[in-house]
Amino acid sequence: MGHTEGVAVRPLRADARRNRERLLEVAVEAFSTPGRDVSLEAIAKAAGVGIGTLYRHFPTREALVEAAYRNEVARLCDAVPGLLESAPADEAMRTWMDRFVDYMTAKRGMLDTLRAIVASGGDPFAETKGRMRGAVGEFLTAGVEAGTLRADVSPEDVLAAVSGVTLATGPEQREQANRLLDLIMDGLRARG
């Protein structure tokens, strides 16, 4: 059982956990749609819960956005072991890059609220860089060991390149993003 500022935190019941996960899923989808300003009521309705349930889990829009953002980071980084089990490191990394583009699309839709959280003293990004570097590092290590990825590339370089693709292309330019990610992967592959 975890503790928050001296107060015991009870694990959520299964139905409450499902409601929370569904709210986060719907919120990410809503925030990922460009130009769409979605109300909390619409998110609750799409998740199949009442607004009171949403507010019990997320008392403010900022709390929902921050939780959705952190959840997306966790999903992206936690996917690495499964991807590496299911495909060679270079192919697994390319699949992860697609997921990274989806994550960045969702992040764009949350950016104004995330900035407001930072301005008010919060830090939703505190663990993000380290987790991302670790995720990419796992792919690079596995690929170097298998002889499929270059050994002279850092996780920071890969993240900068993939982030650049997401900045240069919007959701409506996914085909171009895919071509650019393929070019990055071609440059990351070991020659031999």
C-alpha positions in Angstrom: 0.0 0.0 0.0 1.5 3.4 -1.0 1.5 6.5 1.0 1.0 10.1 -0.1 2.1 12.8 2.3 1.5 10.5 5.3 -2.0 9.4 4.1 -2.5 5.7 3.2 -3.6 5.3 -0.4 -6.0 2.3 -1.0 -5.8 0.5 -4.3 -8.8 1.2 -6.6 -11.5 -1.4 -6.8 -11.6 -3.2 -10.2 -14.6 -1.2 -11.5 -13.1 2.1 -10.3 -9.8 1.2 -12.0 -11.6 0.3 -15.2 -13.5 3.6 -15.1 -10.2 5.5 -14.5 -8.4 3.7 -17.4 -11.4 4.3 -19.7 -11.5 8.0 -18.8 -7.8 8.3 -19.6 -8.2 6.5 -22.9 -11.1 8.7 -24.0 -9.2 11.8 -22.8 -6.1 11.0 -24.9 -8.3 10.3 -27.9 -10.1 13.6 -27.5 -7.0 15.6 -26.9 -5.3 14.0 -29.9 -7.9 15.4 -32.3 -6.6 18.7 -33.7 -8.7 21.8 -33.2 -11.1 20.0 -30.9 -11.8 21.6 -27.5 -13.5 18.9 -25.6 -15.5 19.4 -22.4 -15.0 17.2 -19.4 -18.7 16.3 -19.7 -18.1 15.0 -23.2 -15.2 12.9 -22.0 -17.2 11.4 -19.2 -20.1 10.6 -21.6 -17.8 9.0 -24.1 -16.2 6.9 -21.4 -19.6 5.7 -20.3 -19.5 7.3 -16.8 -21.1 10.2 -15.1 -19.4 13.5 -14.6 -19.2 12.8 -10.8 -17.1 9.7 -11.5 -14.7 11.8 -13.7 -14.4 14.4 -10.9 -13.8 11.7 -8.3 -10.7 10.5 -10.3 -9.7 13.9 -11.7 -10.9 16.9 -9.7 -9.8 19.4 -12.4 -9.1 19.5 -16.2 -5.4 19.9 -15.3 -5.5 16.7 -13.2 -7.0 14.8 -16.1 -4.6 16.1 -18.6 -1.6 15.5 -16.4 -2.7 11.9 -15.7 -3.5 11.3 -19.3 0.0 12.6 -20.3 1.8 10.5 -17.7 -0.3 7.4 -18.7 0.8 7.9 -22.3 4.5 8.1 -21.3 4.1 5.0 -19.2 2.4 3.1 -22.0 5.0 4.1 -24.5 8.0 3.2 -22.3 6.4 0.0 -20.8 5.8 -1.4 -24.3 9.5 -1.8 -25.0 10.0 -5.3 -23.4 7.0 -6.7 -25.3 8.1 -5.2 -28.6 11.6 -6.7 -28.1 10.1 -10.1 -27.4 8.0 -10.1 -30.5 10.4 -8.8 -33.1 14.1 -8.1 -33.8 15.4 -4.9 -32.1 15.4 -2.8 -35.3 11.9 -3.8 -36.2 10.7 -3.4 -32.7 12.2 0.1 -32.5 10.5 1.1 -35.8 7.1 0.0 -34.3 7.9 2.0 -31.2 8.6 5.0 -33.3 5.1 4.8 -34.7 3.8 4.8 -31.2 6.0 7.7 -30.3 4.4 9.7 -33.1 0.9 8.9 -31.7 2.2 10.0 -28.2 3.4 13.3 -29.6 0.1 13.9 -31.4 -1.7 13.4 -28.1 0.8 15.6 -26.3 0.2 18.4 -28.8 -3.5 18.4 -27.9 -2.6 18.7 -24.2 0.3 21.2 -24.5 -1.6 24.4 -23.4 -2.8 22.7 -20.2 0.5 21.1 -19.6 2.2 24.5 -19.9 -0.4 25.9 -17.4 0.5 23.1 -15.0 4.2 24.0 -15.3 3.4 27.7 -14.8 1.6 27.0 -11.6 4.5 25.1 -10.2 3.8 21.5 -11.3 6.2 19.4 -13.4 4.4 16.8 -15.5 7.6 16.3 -17.5 9.8 15.4 -14.5 10.4 11.8 -15.4 9.7 11.8 -19.1 13.2 12.4 -20.5 14.8 9.8 -18.4 12.1 7.2 -19.2 12.3 7.9 -22.9 16.1 7.7 -22.9 15.8 4.4 -21.1 13.3 3.0 -23.6 15.4 3.9 -26.6 18.5 2.7 -24.8 16.9 -0.7 -24.5 16.3 -0.9 -28.2 19.8 0.3 -29.0 21.4 -2.2 -26.6 19.5 -5.1 -27.9 20.2 -4.1 -31.5 23.9 -3.6 -30.9 24.1 -7.1 -29.3 22.2 -8.6 -32.2 24.3 -6.7 -34.8 21.3 -5.0 -36.3 21.8 -1.4 -34.9 24.8 0.9 -34.9 26.8 1.2 -31.7 27.7 4.8 -32.2 24.2 6.3 -31.7 22.9 7.7 -28.4 19.3 7.5 -27.2 19.3 11.4 -27.2 20.2 11.4 -30.9 17.3 9.0 -31.7 14.8 11.0 -29.6 15.9 14.2 -31.2 15.5 12.8 -34.7 12.1 11.2 -34.0 10.9 14.3 -32.2 12.0 16.4 -35.3 9.8 14.2 -37.5 6.8 14.9 -35.2 7.5 18.6 -35.2 7.8 18.7 -39.0 4.7 16.7 -39.7 1.2 16.9 -38.3 -1.3 14.2 -37.9 -2.6 14.8 -41.4 0.9 14.1 -42.8 1.3 10.6 -41.4 2.5 9.1 -44.6 5.3 11.6 -44.8 6.1 10.9 -41.1 6.3 7.2 -41.9 8.8 7.8 -44.8 10.9 10.0 -42.5 10.9 7.4 -39.7 12.0 4.7 -42.3 14.9 7.0 -43.3 15.9 7.3 -39.7 15.8 3.5 -39.2 17.9 3.0 -42.3 20.5 5.3 -40.8 20.4 3.4 -37.5 20.9 0.0 -38.9 24.3 -1.6 -38.7 26.1 -2.0 -41.9 28.0 -5.2 -42.3 
